[in-house]
Amino acid sequence: MTTSQQFQAVEIKVRTRSRVLEVAFEDGARFQLPFEYLRVHSPSAEVKGHGPGQEVLVTGKQNVGIHGIEPVGQYAVKLVFDDGHDSGLYSWKYLRELGDSYQQNWARYQARVQAAQQ
């Protein structure tokens, strides 16, 4: 199996009640990614900035919802959040990275939020 095949999503489900996006990949990996996590880690320039050190700390998204998913070619989806944010393209590779690194990313995010509140 090639690397690009490993990152091919084969199933995506929006779990509105539990506020998670379930993503399954060709290699059998399956992740349940909370909407808040996806929103605060959006790959958009609004969140990531245009270069290193320009990242924006997004907070207050505990209750954000996803009310649309739009396919982008064969490589990504655009998530439409109910707070109006819809500018990030979530490639299969990026969704896989978010799934694989969930614990570390979430812990780092929570530490940043806590530091910003002090």
C-alpha positions in Angstrom: 0.0 0.0 0.0 1.4 3.4 -1.0 1.5 6.3 1.4 -1.2 8.2 -0.6 -3.5 5.2 -0.2 -2.9 5.1 3.5 -4.3 8.6 3.7 -7.4 8.0 1.6 -10.6 8.4 3.6 -13.2 5.8 2.8 -15.9 6.9 5.2 -16.9 10.1 6.9 -19.8 10.5 9.3 -21.0 13.6 11.1 -22.2 12.6 14.6 -24.2 15.6 15.5 -25.3 14.5 18.9 -21.9 13.5 20.2 -20.2 16.4 18.2 -17.6 14.2 16.5 -16.5 13.6 12.9 -15.9 9.9 12.4 -13.3 9.3 9.7 -12.2 5.9 8.5 -9.1 5.3 6.2 -8.3 2.6 3.7 -5.7 1.0 6.0 -8.3 0.4 8.7 -7.5 3.4 10.9 -10.7 5.1 12.3 -10.9 8.3 14.4 -13.6 10.2 16.2 -12.5 13.8 16.0 -14.4 16.3 18.2 -15.9 19.3 16.3 -14.1 21.7 18.7 -10.8 20.0 18.0 -11.3 20.3 14.2 -12.4 23.9 14.5 -9.4 25.1 16.6 -7.0 23.1 14.4 -8.5 24.4 11.1 -5.9 24.4 8.3 -7.1 27.9 7.3 -4.9 30.9 7.1 -7.3 32.5 9.7 -6.1 29.9 12.3 -2.6 28.9 11.0 -1.6 32.3 9.7 0.7 32.7 6.7 3.9 31.4 8.3 5.5 30.1 11.5 4.7 32.0 14.6 1.5 33.5 13.1 -0.9 30.9 14.5 -4.0 32.3 16.2 -5.3 30.7 19.4 -9.0 30.1 18.8 -11.1 29.7 21.9 -14.8 29.4 22.9 -15.7 26.7 20.4 -16.9 24.1 22.9 -20.3 24.0 21.4 -19.5 24.5 17.7 -21.3 22.3 15.2 -20.7 21.2 11.7 -23.6 21.7 9.4 -22.0 20.8 6.1 -19.2 18.9 4.5 -18.3 19.7 0.9 -16.0 17.3 -1.1 -12.9 18.9 -2.7 -11.7 16.7 -5.5 -10.4 13.3 -4.4 -8.1 14.7 -1.7 -10.0 16.8 0.9 -13.3 18.1 2.4 -14.3 21.6 3.4 -16.1 21.6 6.8 -18.8 24.2 7.2 -19.0 25.1 10.9 -22.1 26.7 12.4 -20.1 29.7 13.6 -19.6 30.7 9.9 -16.1 29.3 9.6 -15.7 27.4 6.3 -12.3 28.4 4.8 -10.1 25.4 5.8 -9.6 22.5 3.4 -9.1 19.3 5.4 -7.0 17.0 3.2 -7.1 13.3 3.9 -3.5 13.5 5.0 -4.3 16.4 7.5 -7.3 14.5 8.9 -5.1 11.5 9.4 -2.4 13.6 11.1 -5.1 15.1 13.4 -6.3 11.6 14.3 -2.8 10.2 14.8 -1.7 13.1 17.0 -5.0 13.9 18.8 -3.7 13.4 22.4 -0.6 15.5 21.9 -2.4 18.2 19.9 -5.2 18.5 22.4 -2.9 18.7 25.4 -0.8 21.4 23.7 -4.0 23.4 22.8 -5.3 23.2 26.4 -2.0 24.3 27.8 -2.0 27.3 25.4 -5.5 28.2 26.4 -4.6 28.0 30.1 -1.5 30.1 29.6 -3.6 32.8 27.8 -6.0 33.0 30.7 -3.3 33.8 33.2 
